Amino acid sequence: MEVEWGVFSLAIVNCQGPVDDLDLEESRGIKALRTAVAVRERLGNEAMGDYYAAIGNRIFDGLQSAQVEGTITGALADAGLPQEMCAQAQADPTTWATLLAEHANLVSETRSFGVPTIGLDGRDGPVIFGPVISNPPETDADALALWEHTTWLTRYGNFSELKRDRTVDPDLALWRAQQG
């Protein structure tokens, strides 16, 4: 399986006025996404995946702010990447242009709206939002089985949607901590 990372911004989606009015220093997630673009452009998709996992751990598990440069530079360090890439990404106007272009492309081509979007077969196949699960799989084998079943069902041409109530309670300790 090959993963090709793209970027999508809720700050852009939720912008009340022209996107040119966004404060790139203060808009939530913009610095982290521009850094992700720089990582991918300079070091490749695998490095971006490592950074994405590290920034996610800091934001969602460590309860750190995506707007704080220390969170981003810490995530870069966690991923074994140069910490100066954060400052370089903010100083490079092409990272903002790339973020805007990719965001617009994802919304246009996949109807992305703020949940993880997966385009199968190099984005030539079906596009899915999900699977939505309560907790991560416990083993790599469970994760692989989930993926195989999900992609099979997604590729079945007559299938369009499946929804049920949660059967497993999610681990809400992190959510409660975030709510204060």
Backbone as a printed PyTorch tensor [residue, N CA C, xyz], in Angstrom:
tensor([[[  0.8440,  -1.1690,   0.0000],
         [  0.0000,   0.0000,   0.0000],
         [  0.8910,   1.2340,   0.0000]],

        [[  0.5740,   2.1760,  -0.8410],
         [  1.2760,   3.4530,  -0.8610],
         [  0.3290,   4.5370,  -0.3590]],

        [[  0.8540,   5.4210,   0.4660],
         [  0.0690,   6.5300,   1.0010],
         [  0.5880,   7.8220,   0.4100]],

        [[ -0.3140,   8.6090,  -0.1250],
         [  0.0310,   9.9410,  -0.6210],
         [ -0.7560,  10.9400,   0.2100]],

        [[ -0.0540,  11.7230,   1.0170],
         [ -0.6980,  12.6560,   1.9300],
         [ -1.1000,  13.9410,   1.2180]],

        [[ -2.2520,  14.4560,   1.5840],
         [ -2.7100,  15.7600,   1.1280],
         [ -3.1250,  16.5750,   2.3390]],

        [[ -3.3540,  17.8560,   2.1340],
         [ -3.7310,  18.7220,   3.2530],
         [ -5.1060,  19.3430,   3.0250]],

        [[ -5.8210,  19.5130,   4.1200],
         [ -7.1640,  20.0660,   4.1610],
         [ -7.2260,  20.9140,   5.4150]],

        [[ -7.8660,  22.0740,   5.3510],
         [ -7.8690,  22.9870,   6.4890],
         [ -9.2770,  23.3560,   6.9340]],

        [[ -9.5780,  23.0530,   8.1860],
         [-10.8550,  23.5010,   8.7560],
         [-10.8710,  25.0120,   8.9320]],

        [[ -9.7030,  25.6250,   9.1170],
         [ -9.6530,  27.0950,   9.2170],
         [-10.1400,  27.7260,   7.9200]],

        [[ -9.7850,  27.1300,   6.7950],
         [-10.2540,  27.6410,   5.5060],
         [-11.7500,  27.4010,   5.3620]],

        [[-12.2110,  26.2040,   5.7130],
         [-13.6410,  25.8760,   5.6190],
         [-14.4750,  26.8370,   6.4560]],

        [[-13.9890,  27.1410,   7.6540],
         [-14.7540,  27.9470,   8.5930],
         [-14.5060,  29.4500,   8.4710]],

        [[-13.7000,  29.8490,   7.5170],
         [-13.4090,  31.2650,   7.3170],
         [-14.6940,  31.9970,   6.9240]],

        [[-15.0310,  33.0370,   7.6640],
         [-16.2760,  33.7780,   7.4420],
         [-16.1990,  34.7620,   6.2800]],

        [[-15.0060,  35.1930,   5.9560],
         [-14.8260,  36.1620,   4.8730],
         [-13.9160,  35.5990,   3.8100]],

        [[-13.2910,  36.4640,   3.0440],
         [-12.3380,  35.9970,   2.0370],
         [-11.1560,  35.2900,   2.6970]],

        [[-10.6880,  34.2340,   2.0690],
         [ -9.5800,  33.4700,   2.6350],
         [ -8.3260,  34.3220,   2.7730]],

        [[ -8.2210,  35.3740,   1.9720],
         [ -7.0790,  36.2950,   2.0960],
         [ -7.0780,  37.0210,   3.4360]],

        [[ -8.2210,  37.0440,   4.1190],
         [ -8.3130,  37.7110,   5.4170],
         [ -7.8650,  36.8280,   6.5830]],

        [[ -7.5900,  35.5420,   6.3220],
         [ -7.1380,  34.6620,   7.3970],
         [ -5.8070,  35.1560,   7.9700]],

        [[ -5.6990,  35.1480,   9.2740],
         [ -4.4500,  35.4830,   9.9500],
         [ -3.6190,  34.2000,  10.0130]],

        [[ -2.6010,  34.1090,   9.1730],
         [ -1.8110,  32.8890,   9.0680],
         [ -1.0430,  32.5740,  10.3420]],

        [[ -0.8200,  33.5700,  11.1790],
         [ -0.1240,  33.3520,  12.4460],
         [ -1.0660,  32.7940,  13.5100]],

        [[ -2.3230,  33.1550,  13.4530],
         [ -3.2590,  32.8090,  14.5240],
         [ -4.3010,  31.7600,  14.1400]],

        [[ -4.5090,  31.5180,  12.8580],
         [ -5.5350,  30.5570,  12.4400],
         [ -5.1280,  29.1480,  12.8390]],

        [[ -6.0410,  28.4630,  13.4740],
         [ -5.7600,  27.1520,  14.0410],
         [ -5.3170,  26.1580,  12.9690]],

        [[ -4.1590,  25.5880,  13.1930],
         [ -3.6520,  24.5250,  12.3490],
         [ -2.8860,  24.9590,  11.1120]],

        [[ -2.9480,  26.2240,  10.7490],
         [ -2.3140,  26.6740,   9.5090],
         [ -0.7970,  26.4750,   9.5670]],

        [[ -0.1500,  26.8590,  10.6600],
         [  1.3040,  26.6840,  10.7630],
         [  1.6860,  25.2100,  10.6530]],

        [[  0.9240,  24.3630,  11.3310],
         [  1.2210,  22.9280,  11.3020],
         [  1.0280,  22.3560,   9.9000]],

        [[ -0.0110,  22.8170,   9.2010],
         [ -0.2500,  22.3260,   7.8390],
         [  0.7980,  22.8370,   6.8600]],

        [[  1.1990,  24.0820,   6.9950],
         [  2.2550,  24.6060,   6.1260],
         [  3.5600,  23.8400,   6.3710]],

        [[  3.8050,  23.4790,   7.6170],
         [  4.9880,  22.6730,   7.9260],
         [  4.8620,  21.2990,   7.2850]],

        [[  3.6700,  20.7190,   7.3340],
         [  3.4460,  19.4160,   6.6970],
         [  3.7370,  19.4860,   5.2000]],

        [[  3.2800,  20.5450,   4.5630],
         [  3.5480,  20.7340,   3.1320],
         [  5.0560,  20.7840,   2.8860]],

        [[  5.7780,  21.5570,   3.6850],
         [  7.2280,  21.6730,   3.5130],
         [  7.9150,  20.3300,   3.7140]],

        [[  7.4760,  19.5870,   4.7230],
         [  8.0630,  18.2660,   4.9840],
         [  7.8460,  17.3610,   3.7720]],

        [[  6.6290,  17.3060,   3.2750],
         [  6.3320,  16.4380,   2.1270],
         [  7.1140,  16.8620,   0.8890]],

        [[  7.1480,  18.1780,   0.6270],
         [  7.8170,  18.6630,  -0.5830],
         [  9.3210,  18.4210,  -0.5380]],

        [[  9.9180,  18.5130,   0.6360],
         [ 11.3770,  18.4020,   0.7390],
         [ 11.8550,  17.0020,   1.1020]],

        [[ 11.0360,  16.2670,   1.8670],
         [ 11.5010,  14.9770,   2.3800],
         [ 10.6270,  13.7890,   1.9720]],

        [[  9.4670,  14.0330,   1.3750],
         [  8.6380,  12.9490,   0.8540],
         [  7.4510,  12.5820,   1.7230]],

        [[  6.6000,  11.7260,   1.1580],
         [  5.3590,  11.2910,   1.8080],
         [  5.5880,  10.5500,   3.1100]],

        [[  6.6130,   9.7050,   3.1550],
         [  6.8610,   8.9450,   4.3800],
         [  7.1970,   9.8820,   5.5380]],

        [[  8.0220,  10.8820,   5.2590],
         [  8.3710,  11.8590,   6.2930],
         [  7.1300,  12.6390,   6.7310]],

        [[  6.2570,  12.9650,   5.7730],
         [  5.0250,  13.6660,   6.1340],
         [  4.1550,  12.7950,   7.0230]],

        [[  4.0810,  11.5040,   6.7260],
         [  3.3230,  10.5840,   7.5720],
         [  3.8780,  10.5270,   8.9840]],

        [[  5.2080,  10.5140,   9.0940],
         [  5.8430,  10.5100,  10.4200],
         [  5.5160,  11.8020,  11.1750]],

        [[  5.5980,  12.9250,  10.4720],
         [  5.2690,  14.2200,  11.0870],
         [  3.7960,  14.2620,  11.4820]],

        [[  2.9160,  13.8100,  10.5930],
         [  1.4800,  13.8130,  10.8640],
         [  1.1630,  13.0150,  12.1310]],

        [[  1.7870,  11.8380,  12.2670],
         [  1.5740,  11.0240,  13.4750],
         [  2.0980,  11.7560,  14.7120]],

        [[  3.2610,  12.3720,  14.5890],
         [  3.8610,  13.0570,  15.7370],
         [  3.0520,  14.2790,  16.1480]],

        [[  2.5970,  15.0750,  15.1820],
         [  1.8090,  16.2690,  15.5300],
         [  0.4610,  15.8390,  16.1130]],

        [[ -0.1070,  14.7630,  15.5750],
         [ -1.3620,  14.2440,  16.1190],
         [ -1.2110,  13.7940,  17.5580]],

        [[ -0.1140,  13.1210,  17.8660],
         [  0.1320,  12.6930,  19.2480],
         [  0.2460,  13.8880,  20.1810]],

        [[  0.9330,  14.9170,  19.7390],
         [  1.1020,  16.0990,  20.5870],
         [ -0.2240,  16.8450,  20.7900]],

        [[ -1.0250,  16.9420,  19.7410],
         [ -2.2790,  17.6930,  19.8390],
         [ -3.3520,  16.8820,  20.5730]],

        [[ -3.5620,  15.6400,  20.1610],
         [ -4.6930,  14.8750,  20.6860],
         [ -4.3710,  14.1080,  21.9600]],

        [[ -3.1600,  13.6050,  22.0860],
         [ -2.7960,  12.8880,  23.3100],
         [ -2.1070,  13.8120,  24.3140]],

        [[ -1.2710,  14.7090,  23.8160],
         [ -0.5340,  15.6080,  24.7010],
         [ -1.2600,  16.8920,  25.0260]],

        [[ -2.4210,  17.1140,  24.3710],
         [ -3.2480,  18.2970,  24.5910],
         [ -2.4740,  19.5980,  24.3600]],

        [[ -1.5780,  19.5990,  23.3870],
         [ -0.8140,  20.7850,  23.0400],
         [ -1.5130,  21.5160,  21.8880]],

        [[ -1.3060,  22.7810,  21.7880],
         [ -1.9440,  23.5990,  20.7690],
         [ -1.1980,  23.5140,  19.4380]],

        [[ -1.9590,  23.3350,  18.3630],
         [ -1.3760,  23.3110,  17.0150],
         [ -0.8990,  24.6860,  16.5890]],

        [[ -1.2720,  25.7190,  17.3230],
         [ -0.8880,  27.0850,  16.9740],
         [  0.4510,  27.4970,  17.5900]],

        [[  0.9510,  26.7000,  18.5010],
         [  2.1850,  27.0290,  19.2070],
         [  3.3670,  26.4170,  18.4640]],

        [[  4.3290,  27.2580,  18.1460],
         [  5.4860,  26.7880,  17.3840],
         [  6.2020,  25.6380,  18.0850]],

        [[  6.2500,  25.6570,  19.4100],
         [  6.9100,  24.5830,  20.1550],
         [  6.2610,  23.2260,  19.9480]],

        [[  4.9520,  23.2090,  19.7460],
         [  4.2640,  21.9560,  19.4520],
         [  4.7420,  21.4080,  18.1110]],

        [[  4.8550,  22.2930,  17.1350],
         [  5.2540,  21.8800,  15.7870],
         [  6.7140,  21.4500,  15.7640]],

        [[  7.6010,  22.2560,  16.3650],
         [  9.0150,  21.8860,  16.3670],
         [  9.2450,  20.6170,  17.1890]],

        [[  8.4760,  20.4450,  18.2550],
         [  8.5660,  19.2100,  19.0390],
         [  8.1370,  18.0010,  18.2310]],

        [[  7.0720,  18.1640,  17.4410],
         [  6.6090,  17.0650,  16.5870],
         [  7.6400,  16.7370,  15.5190]],

        [[  8.2550,  17.7690,  14.9600],
         [  9.3140,  17.5240,  13.9790],
         [ 10.4420,  16.7140,  14.6210]],

        [[ 10.8410,  17.0990,  15.8300],
         [ 11.8970,  16.3700,  16.5410],
         [ 11.4630,  14.9320,  16.8190]],

        [[ 10.2130,  14.7560,  17.2630],
         [  9.6940,  13.4150,  17.5420],
         [  9.7660,  12.5260,  16.3070]],

        [[  9.5620,  13.1260,  15.1340],
         [  9.5740,  12.3780,  13.8790],
         [ 10.9770,  12.2440,  13.2950]],

        [[ 11.9720,  12.7940,  13.9960],
         [ 13.3430,  12.7210,  13.5060],
         [ 13.6150,  13.6680,  12.3560]],

        [[ 12.8670,  14.7730,  12.3100],
         [ 12.9830,  15.7490,  11.2270],
         [ 13.5840,  17.0450,  11.7520]],

        [[ 14.1960,  17.8450,  10.8740],
         [ 14.8100,  19.1040,  11.3160],
         [ 13.7740,  20.0910,  11.8620]],

        [[ 13.9920,  20.5820,  13.0690],
         [ 13.0550,  21.4950,  13.7120],
         [ 12.9360,  22.8250,  12.9800]],

        [[ 13.9710,  23.2230,  12.2700],
         [ 13.9260,  24.5040,  11.5630],
         [ 12.9440,  24.4900,  10.3930]],

        [[ 12.4190,  23.3300,  10.0460],
         [ 11.4490,  23.2690,   8.9440],
         [ 10.1840,  24.0650,   9.2560]],

        [[  9.8460,  24.2270,  10.5190],
         [  8.6690,  25.0230,  10.8760],
         [  8.8710,  26.4720,  10.4530]],

        [[  9.9570,  27.0690,  10.8710],
         [ 10.2240,  28.4700,  10.5140],
         [ 10.3950,  28.6280,   9.0100]],

        [[ 11.0550,  27.6660,   8.3790],
         [ 11.2500,  27.7270,   6.9310],
         [  9.9000,  27.6720,   6.2040]],

        [[  8.9940,  26.8330,   6.6890],
         [  7.6770,  26.7050,   6.0580],
         [  6.8730,  27.9950,   6.1630]],

        [[  6.9860,  28.6760,   7.3170],
         [  6.2260,  29.9230,   7.5060],
         [  6.8140,  31.0470,   6.6550]],

        [[  8.1090,  30.9930,   6.4090],
         [  8.7750,  32.0360,   5.6200],
         [  8.6110,  31.8280,   4.1140]],

        [[  8.1710,  30.6350,   3.7250],
         [  8.0560,  30.2900,   2.3100],
         [  6.6060,  30.4530,   1.8560]],

        [[  6.2950,  31.4510,   1.0420],
         [  4.9130,  31.6750,   0.6090],
         [  4.3350,  30.5330,  -0.2250]],

        [[  5.1810,  29.6870,  -0.7830],
         [  4.6500,  28.5800,  -1.5840],
         [  3.9440,  27.5370,  -0.7240]],

        [[  4.2970,  27.4530,   0.5800],
         [  3.5870,  26.4830,   1.4290],
         [  2.1340,  26.8910,   1.6120]],

        [[  1.8640,  28.1770,   1.7100],
         [  0.4850,  28.6710,   1.8180],
         [ -0.2400,  28.4750,   0.4910]],

        [[  0.4100,  28.7750,  -0.6130],
         [ -0.2050,  28.5930,  -1.9320],
         [ -0.5330,  27.1150,  -2.1730]],

        [[  0.3620,  26.2290,  -1.7850],
         [  0.1230,  24.7910,  -1.9470],
         [ -1.0300,  24.3350,  -1.0730]],

        [[ -1.0580,  24.8050,   0.1750],
         [ -2.1560,  24.4590,   1.0770],
         [ -3.4950,  24.8950,   0.4890]],

        [[ -3.5840,  26.1220,   0.0090],
         [ -4.8290,  26.6110,  -0.5950],
         [ -5.2280,  25.7740,  -1.8010]],

        [[ -4.2800,  25.4800,  -2.6780],
         [ -4.5680,  24.7260,  -3.8960],
         [ -4.9970,  23.2950,  -3.5820]],

        [[ -4.2920,  22.6340,  -2.6780],
         [ -4.6520,  21.2540,  -2.3320],
         [ -6.0010,  21.1880,  -1.6410]],

        [[ -6.2420,  22.1290,  -0.7500],
         [ -7.5260,  22.1720,  -0.0580],
         [ -8.6610,  22.3060,  -1.0870]],

        [[ -8.5320,  23.2670,  -1.9990],
         [ -9.5610,  23.4810,  -3.0230],
         [ -9.7250,  22.2470,  -3.8950]],

        [[ -8.6320,  21.6030,  -4.2460],
         [ -8.6890,  20.4070,  -5.0760],
         [ -9.4100,  19.2630,  -4.3610]],

        [[ -9.0830,  19.0560,  -3.0850],
         [ -9.7480,  17.9840,  -2.3290],
         [-11.2500,  18.2360,  -2.1960]],

        [[-11.6130,  19.4670,  -1.9020],
         [-13.0390,  19.7930,  -1.7750],
         [-13.7420,  19.5620,  -3.1080]],

        [[-13.1200,  19.9790,  -4.1850],
         [-13.7190,  19.8590,  -5.5110],
         [-13.8020,  18.4050,  -5.9820]],

        [[-12.7090,  17.6720,  -5.8640],
         [-12.6520,  16.3160,  -6.4020],
         [-13.2980,  15.2690,  -5.5080]],

        [[-13.2100,  15.4360,  -4.1960],
         [-13.6780,  14.3790,  -3.2950],
         [-14.8290,  14.8110,  -2.4020]],

        [[-15.2380,  16.0580,  -2.5090],
         [-16.2710,  16.6250,  -1.6420],
         [-15.8600,  16.5310,  -0.1650]],

        [[-14.5670,  16.6360,   0.0960],
         [-14.0630,  16.6040,   1.4730],
         [-14.7250,  17.7090,   2.2740]],

        [[-14.9870,  17.4220,   3.5490],
         [-15.6790,  18.3990,   4.3870],
         [-15.1410,  18.4760,   5.7990]],

        [[-14.0710,  17.7760,   6.1000],
         [-13.4810,  17.9120,   7.4220],
         [-13.2330,  16.6140,   8.1420]],

        [[-13.5300,  15.5020,   7.5130],
         [-13.1990,  14.2020,   8.0850],
         [-12.1310,  13.5700,   7.2010]],

        [[-11.3450,  12.6500,   7.7640],
         [-10.3370,  12.0060,   6.9210],
         [-10.9640,  11.3970,   5.6660]],

        [[-10.3540,  11.6880,   4.5430],
         [-10.8480,  11.2380,   3.2500],
         [ -9.7890,  10.3640,   2.6080]],

        [[-10.2100,   9.1930,   2.1620],
         [ -9.2810,   8.2530,   1.5500],
         [ -9.7320,   7.9930,   0.1250]],

        [[ -8.8510,   8.2670,  -0.8210],
         [ -9.1030,   7.9340,  -2.2220],
         [ -8.3320,   6.6730,  -2.5540]],

        [[ -9.0460,   5.6180,  -2.9130],
         [ -8.4030,   4.3440,  -3.2110],
         [ -7.8030,   4.3540,  -4.6100]],

        [[ -6.8800,   3.4500,  -4.8400],
         [ -6.2920,   3.2300,  -6.1640],
         [ -5.6620,   4.4990,  -6.7270]],

        [[ -4.8760,   5.1740,  -5.9140],
         [ -4.2280,   6.4040,  -6.3710],
         [ -5.2230,   7.4980,  -6.6740]],

        [[ -6.3280,   7.5190,  -5.9610],
         [ -7.4450,   8.4710,  -6.1230],
         [ -8.2030,   8.2740,  -7.4320]],

        [[ -7.9110,   7.1680,  -8.1500],
         [ -8.6930,   6.8350,  -9.3360],
         [ -9.9010,   5.9820,  -8.9720]],

        [[ -9.8640,   5.3790,  -7.7740],
         [-10.9480,   4.5180,  -7.3190],
         [-11.9330,   5.2880,  -6.4730]],

        [[-12.7750,   4.5590,  -5.7610],
         [-13.7720,   5.2310,  -4.9180],
         [-13.1190,   6.0150,  -3.7870]],

        [[-13.8140,   7.0430,  -3.3350],
         [-13.3660,   7.8830,  -2.2300],
         [-14.2560,   7.5790,  -1.0380]],

        [[-13.6470,   7.4220,   0.1290],
         [-14.4230,   7.1190,   1.3280],
         [-14.0880,   8.1060,   2.4400]],

        [[-15.0300,   8.2710,   3.3230],
         [-14.8750,   9.0430,   4.5440],
         [-15.0280,   8.0310,   5.6770]],

        [[-13.9440,   7.5950,   6.2370],
         [-14.0110,   6.5860,   7.2830],
         [-13.0040,   5.4890,   7.0150]],

        [[-13.1310,   4.3730,   7.6500],
         [-14.2360,   3.9560,   8.5080],
         [-14.2010,   4.6800,   9.8540]],

        [[-15.3710,   4.9100,  10.3980],
         [-15.4930,   5.5330,  11.7120],
         [-15.5450,   4.4030,  12.7350]],

        [[-14.5780,   4.3920,  13.6370],
         [-14.5150,   3.3590,  14.6680],
         [-14.3760,   4.0310,  16.0240]],

        [[-14.7850,   3.3390,  17.0700],
         [-14.7470,   3.9250,  18.4080],
         [-13.3340,   4.0110,  18.9620]],

        [[-12.5390,   2.9690,  18.7550],
         [-11.1790,   2.9140,  19.2680],
         [-10.2730,   2.2810,  18.2090]],

        [[ -8.9970,   2.5950,  18.2040],
         [ -8.0970,   1.9990,  17.2190],
         [ -8.0170,   0.4810,  17.3700]],

        [[ -7.7580,  -0.2210,  16.2800],
         [ -7.5670,  -1.6770,  16.3830],
         [ -6.4290,  -1.9930,  17.3520]],

        [[ -6.5540,  -3.1350,  18.0260],
         [ -5.5600,  -3.4880,  19.0420],
         [ -4.2780,  -4.0560,  18.4450]],

        [[ -4.3610,  -4.6620,  17.2610],
         [ -3.1790,  -5.2700,  16.6550],
         [ -3.0810,  -4.8510,  15.1880]],

        [[ -1.8960,  -5.0470,  14.6290],
         [ -1.7240,  -4.7910,  13.2000],
         [ -2.6210,  -5.7070,  12.3770]],

        [[ -2.7860,  -6.9520,  12.8280],
         [ -3.6400,  -7.9030,  12.1070],
         [ -5.0930,  -7.4190,  12.0930]],

        [[ -5.5600,  -6.8940,  13.2200],
         [ -6.9220,  -6.3540,  13.2720],
         [ -7.0640,  -5.1370,  12.3560]],

        [[ -6.0500,  -4.2690,  12.3410],
         [ -6.0810,  -3.0840,  11.4730],
         [ -6.1090,  -3.5020,  10.0120]],

        [[ -5.3070,  -4.4980,   9.6480],
         [ -5.2740,  -4.9730,   8.2700],
         [ -6.6080,  -5.5960,   7.8760]],

        [[ -7.1850,  -6.3920,   8.7520],
         [ -8.4850,  -7.0040,   8.4510],
         [ -9.5620,  -5.9320,   8.2690]],

        [[ -9.5740,  -4.9270,   9.1300],
         [-10.5250,  -3.8250,   9.0000],
         [-10.3540,  -3.1500,   7.6450]],

        [[ -9.1020,  -2.8710,   7.2680],
         [ -8.8240,  -2.2130,   5.9910],
         [ -9.2690,  -3.0760,   4.8040]],

        [[ -8.9500,  -4.3580,   4.8480],
         [ -9.3260,  -5.2470,   3.7420],
         [-10.8410,  -5.3240,   3.5780]],

        [[-11.5620,  -5.4430,   4.6650],
         [-13.0280,  -5.5110,   4.5830],
         [-13.6190,  -4.1770,   4.1220]],

        [[-13.0580,  -3.0860,   4.6360],
         [-13.5510,  -1.7600,   4.2500],
         [-13.3410,  -1.5150,   2.7600]],

        [[-12.1450,  -1.8080,   2.2760],
         [-11.8770,  -1.5530,   0.8590],
         [-12.6770,  -2.4840,  -0.0350]],

        [[-12.9000,  -3.7320,   0.3860],
         [-13.7290,  -4.6350,  -0.4200],
         [-15.1390,  -4.0630,  -0.5440]],

        [[-15.7180,  -3.6760,   0.5750],
         [-17.0760,  -3.1440,   0.5590],
         [-17.1400,  -1.8460,  -0.2450]],

        [[-16.1360,  -1.0160,  -0.1100],
         [-16.0920,   0.2520,  -0.8410],
         [-16.0380,   0.0180,  -2.3480]],

        [[-15.3310,  -0.9990,  -2.7760],
         [-15.2000,  -1.2870,  -4.2120],
         [-16.4170,  -2.0070,  -4.7800]],

        [[-17.2820,  -2.5220,  -3.9350],
         [-18.4910,  -3.2000,  -4.3970],
         [-19.4340,  -2.1210,  -4.9590]],

        [[-19.6420,  -2.1330,  -6.2510],
         [-20.3280,  -1.0530,  -6.9600],
         [-21.7320,  -0.7430,  -6.4900]],

        [[-22.4110,  -1.6910,  -5.9160],
         [-23.7950,  -1.4890,  -5.4970],
         [-23.9040,  -0.9730,  -4.0630]],

        [[-22.7830,  -0.8510,  -3.3620],
         [-22.7810,  -0.4110,  -1.9690],
         [-22.6870,   1.1050,  -1.8880]],

        [[-23.4920,   1.7170,  -1.0160],
         [-23.3820,   3.1640,  -0.8620],
         [-23.2350,   3.6130,   0.5840]],

        [[-23.8290,   2.9550,   1.5560],
         [-23.7420,   3.4570,   2.9260],
         [-24.1090,   2.3740,   3.9190]],

        [[-23.5090,   2.4820,   5.1150],
         [-23.7850,   1.5750,   6.2190],
         [-23.6250,   2.3790,   7.4920]],

        [[-24.5830,   2.3010,   8.4040],
         [-24.5040,   3.0550,   9.6550],
         [-25.1700,   2.2350,  10.7410]],

        [[-24.5930,   2.2680,  11.9230],
         [-25.2200,   1.6310,  13.0830],
         [-24.8370,   2.3890,  14.3340]],

        [[-25.5420,   2.1200,  15.4120],
         [-25.1840,   2.7110,  16.6900],
         [-23.8520,   2.1360,  17.1510]],

        [[-23.1720,   2.8740,  17.9800],
         [-21.9030,   2.3790,  18.5280],
         [-22.1790,   1.1540,  19.3870]],

        [[-21.3420,   0.1390,  19.2180],
         [-21.4540,  -1.0590,  20.0430],
         [-20.3480,  -1.1220,  21.0810]],

        [[-19.3600,  -0.2500,  20.9370],
         [-18.2410,  -0.1660,  21.8750],
         [-18.1310,   1.2870,  22.2930]],

        [[-18.0680,   1.5080,  23.5790],
         [-17.9040,   2.8740,  24.0510],
         [-16.4920,   3.3530,  23.7540]],

        [[-16.3700,   4.5440,  23.1910],
         [-15.0330,   5.0860,  22.9490],
         [-14.3510,   5.4560,  24.2500]],

        [[-13.0270,   5.4970,  24.2140],
         [-12.2560,   5.9340,  25.3640],
         [-12.3820,   7.4500,  25.4370]],

        [[-13.1540,   7.9360,  26.3690],
         [-13.4570,   9.3590,  26.4390],
         [-12.5790,  10.1340,  27.4070]],

        [[-11.5630,   9.4790,  27.9800],
         [-10.7090,  10.1810,  28.9380],
         [-10.0610,  11.4080,  28.3030]],

        [[ -9.5670,  11.2610,  27.0890],
         [ -8.9470,  12.3980,  26.4130],
         [ -9.9760,  13.4810,  26.1320]],

        [[-11.1410,  13.0930,  25.6540],
         [-12.1880,  14.0760,  25.3570],
         [-12.5480,  14.8490,  26.6180]],

        [[-12.7080,  14.1580,  27.7230],
         [-13.0530,  14.8310,  28.9840],
         [-11.9440,  15.7930,  29.4040]],

        [[-10.6890,  15.3800,  29.2370],
         [ -9.5670,  16.2490,  29.6030],
         [ -9.5690,  17.5140,  28.7460]],

        [[ -9.9070,  17.3640,  27.4710],
         [ -9.9320,  18.5260,  26.5790],
         [-11.0470,  19.4850,  26.9360]],

        [[-12.1430,  18.9830,  27.4710],
         [-13.2880,  19.8270,  27.8160],
         [-13.0560,  20.6020,  29.1060]],

        [[-12.0220,  20.1890,  29.8530],
         [-11.6790,  20.9220,  31.0730],
         [-12.4600,  20.4370,  32.2050]]])
